[in-house]
Amino acid sequence: MQTKPHFYLSFIFLFFSRLLLSQTAEKEILWTADWSPNGKRVAIGGNIGALKIYDAKTFDVKKSIPVTNTITRVTWHPSKNLIGVTTQLSDEKCFILNLDTDEKIVLNNVSSEGARGMDWSRNGEFLAVGDNDGSVFIYNLKGEIVRHFVIQGRKGITGLDWNPVKDELVVISDEIYLLKMDGTLLNYIKHRPEKVMMLSVAWHPSGAFFVTGDYGDAVDKSLLQFWDASGNLMETKDGSIGEYRNLSWNKKGTKLASASESLRIWNPKGSLLAEGKSTEYLWGVTWNKKGTRILTTNLKQGIVLWNEKADVVKFVME
């Protein structure tokens, strides 16, 4: 009885993804950013034909690695000089980049439609990828598949995040799935009555709860939602005009940064602490190691540094 609704949802996801890509393919958008754990580098990717690694002090480009079409996510390994990279509707497959050797370790079997979800396990032993065909692959550091499972009835995965204290994952599309590393379903959550795609998810560093951000539409506002570790709703915020594209906790877990039409900073209970207005929709967001600076990227190749009160510190690029 569920086949037909899931078929239609899969069709809608593909239509939405292709429409979004057709609208953005000619634009040089910076989709994603991640500050290195040691605080010395920043990785940025998007529709710019390259993965770029910047010096975090001078913002000189230290490396520029050619990548065809769209980089949807970059994520640093927690302790090694490795970066996981997902691509979408691209000739370039998802890969792990070794920055010491410039070796690309290709992540095979990911959908030809690409992927948007990626995260390292808590100790960095594994890398999880959620693709646009509804598959989750878990790779080791050699790029070998150690686990593969499919979210049944789900065509597209838009994000995933690894619990920082357990071998469990939260996977999102227009619904939420809490899963063990072997694919065992722990909980399935319908996050709102409407069928609205989620775009971002982030576990709190304690592993006690996680936050999701969705797209919204012309009728339904974008929601930022706080969930406990079992998937019970704790708090909902609906003050955003734009979609919540990315989320990032500072290292201490005292502040959450969200990227939409503004940079917003929240406390763990969901109270808004600060808001920084932006002239362009924000896409990537990441904290530095000390929790004193936030970097955002936008759809016009803008890179902006903010302080922890959401005040602009520096325009790196406009």
PyMOL commands that set and color helices and strands:
alter all, ss='L'
color gray80, all
select helices_A, chain A and resi 3-24
alter helices_A, ss='H'
color red, helices_A
select strands_A, chain A and resi 32-35+41-45+50-55+61-66+70-76+82-88+95-98+103-106+115-120+127-131+135-139+145-150+159-162+168-172+176-180+185-189+198-203+209-214+222-228+233-240+246-249+256-259+262-266+272-277+282-287+293-298+303-307+312-317
alter strands_A, ss='S'
color yellow, strands_A
deselect
rebuild
show_as cartoon
